[in-house]
Amino acid sequence: MSGINYVTKETLEQMRDELNQLKTAGRAEIARQIAEAREKGDLRENAEYDAAKEAQGYHEAKIAQLEGAIANARVIDAKDIDTSKVSILSKVKLTNMANKKTVEYQIVSEKEADLKAGKISVTSPIGKGLLGKAVGEVAEVTAPSGILKFRVENITI
């Protein structure tokens, strides 16, 4: 994840809590696994030791990724959002021009995206296509299935 990562205050706190958990309890657990595997003998032929070291590598990579995301995080407050155009954290009511179905999405950061909850990432094809659009405008979104057209019906917080 490169560039600025826009998040809510709550999401930033969750990220910090997860990072703290990974650095403390997570590292301690990995160290315990490595020590336990080391006690089992010759390290050249010890599959448990190799697995524990590999898990340590993944764990450290996750910590580095999370530290990068936190370092690039910019907290956005709902009261600062301009509802005249689609932006991050805005809720957008859309009409699919092909089938006339209406859907509602909230545009959020990658970390907060959850399609089942109606939250789509600002970096998703639909999210990118909607950014900057005003009520009544039609967004053309290039998706794997082709070009989709959505009319912006309403923008709220």
C-alpha positions in Angstrom: 0.0 0.0 0.0 1.7 3.2 -1.1 0.6 6.8 -0.8 -1.7 8.3 1.7 -4.1 6.0 3.5 -7.3 7.9 4.5 -8.9 6.4 7.6 -11.3 7.3 10.4 -10.0 7.9 13.9 -11.6 4.5 15.0 -9.8 2.6 12.2 -6.5 4.2 13.1 -6.9 3.1 16.7 -7.7 -0.4 15.6 -4.6 -0.5 13.4 -2.5 0.7 16.4 -4.0 -1.9 18.7 -3.3 -4.6 16.1 0.3 -3.4 15.7 0.8 -3.5 19.5 -0.6 -7.0 19.6 1.7 -8.2 16.9 4.7 -6.6 18.4 4.1 -8.0 21.9 2.1 -11.2 22.2 2.6 -12.2 18.6 6.4 -11.9 18.7 6.5 -13.7 22.1 4.5 -16.6 20.6 6.8 -16.9 17.6 9.9 -16.8 19.8 8.3 -19.6 21.9 7.7 -21.7 18.8 11.3 -21.2 17.6 12.7 -22.1 21.0 10.5 -25.2 21.2 11.5 -26.3 17.8 15.2 -25.6 18.5 15.1 -28.0 21.5 14.1 -30.9 19.2 17.6 -31.4 17.8 19.5 -30.8 14.6 18.3 -27.6 12.9 19.4 -28.7 9.4 16.6 -31.3 9.3 14.1 -29.8 11.6 10.9 -29.0 9.7 9.2 -27.4 12.8 12.1 -25.0 13.1 11.9 -24.1 9.4 8.2 -23.5 9.7 8.6 -21.4 12.8 11.3 -19.2 11.1 9.0 -18.8 8.1 6.1 -17.8 10.3 8.5 -15.3 11.9 9.2 -13.8 8.5 5.5 -13.4 7.7 4.9 -11.9 11.1 7.6 -9.3 10.7 6.4 -8.5 7.2 2.9 -7.9 8.6 4.3 -5.6 11.3 6.2 -3.6 8.6 3.1 -3.4 6.4 1.0 -2.1 9.3 3.7 0.4 10.4 3.8 1.7 6.8 0.0 2.0 6.7 -0.1 3.9 10.0 2.8 6.2 9.0 0.9 7.1 5.8 -2.5 7.4 7.5 -4.5 10.6 7.4 -7.4 10.9 9.8 -10.6 12.2 8.2 -13.5 13.5 10.3 -17.0 13.3 9.0 -17.7 17.0 9.8 -15.0 18.0 7.3 -16.6 16.2 4.3 -18.1 18.3 1.5 -21.3 16.6 0.3 -21.5 18.5 -2.9 -19.2 15.9 -4.5 -18.3 12.3 -3.8 -15.3 12.0 -1.5 -13.9 9.5 0.9 -16.4 8.7 3.8 -19.4 10.0 1.9 -22.4 7.8 1.4 -23.5 7.6 -2.2 -26.9 6.5 -3.5 -26.4 5.2 -7.1 -28.6 4.0 -9.9 -27.1 1.4 -12.2 -28.0 2.7 -15.7 -28.1 -0.8 -17.2 -30.7 -2.4 -14.9 -32.1 0.7 -13.1 -31.3 -0.9 -9.7 -30.4 1.5 -6.9 -27.6 0.8 -4.4 -26.0 2.7 -1.6 -22.3 2.6 -0.8 -20.0 4.4 1.6 -16.6 5.2 0.1 -13.9 4.2 2.6 -10.2 3.4 2.8 -8.9 0.0 1.7 -8.5 -1.1 5.4 -12.2 -0.4 6.1 -13.7 -1.8 2.9 -16.5 -4.4 3.5 -18.9 -5.0 0.6 -21.4 -6.8 2.8 -21.7 -3.7 5.0 -22.0 -1.5 1.9 -18.5 0.0 2.3 -16.3 0.1 -0.9 -12.7 1.0 -1.1 -11.7 4.4 -2.6 -9.2 2.5 -4.7 -11.8 0.0 -6.1 -12.9 0.6 -9.7 -16.3 1.9 -8.6 -14.7 4.0 -5.8 -12.3 5.6 -8.3 -15.0 6.2 -10.8 -17.3 8.0 -8.3 -14.7 10.3 -6.7 -15.4 13.9 -7.5 -18.9 13.3 -9.1 -21.8 15.5 -8.1 -25.5 14.6 -7.8 -27.0 13.9 -11.2 -23.6 13.1 -12.9 -23.0 9.7 -14.5 -19.8 7.8 -13.6 -18.4 5.4 -16.1 -16.6 2.6 -14.3 -14.3 0.2 -16.0 -14.7 -3.2 -14.4 -13.6 -6.6 -15.4 -17.0 -7.3 -16.9 -16.9 -4.1 -19.0 -18.0 -0.5 -18.6 -20.6 0.1 -16.0 -22.6 3.4 -15.8 -23.9 4.7 -12.4 -25.9 7.9 -11.9 -25.2 9.6 -8.6 -28.7 10.2 -6.9 -27.7 11.4 -3.5 -24.6 12.2 -1.4 -24.7 12.2 2.4 -22.3 11.6 5.3 
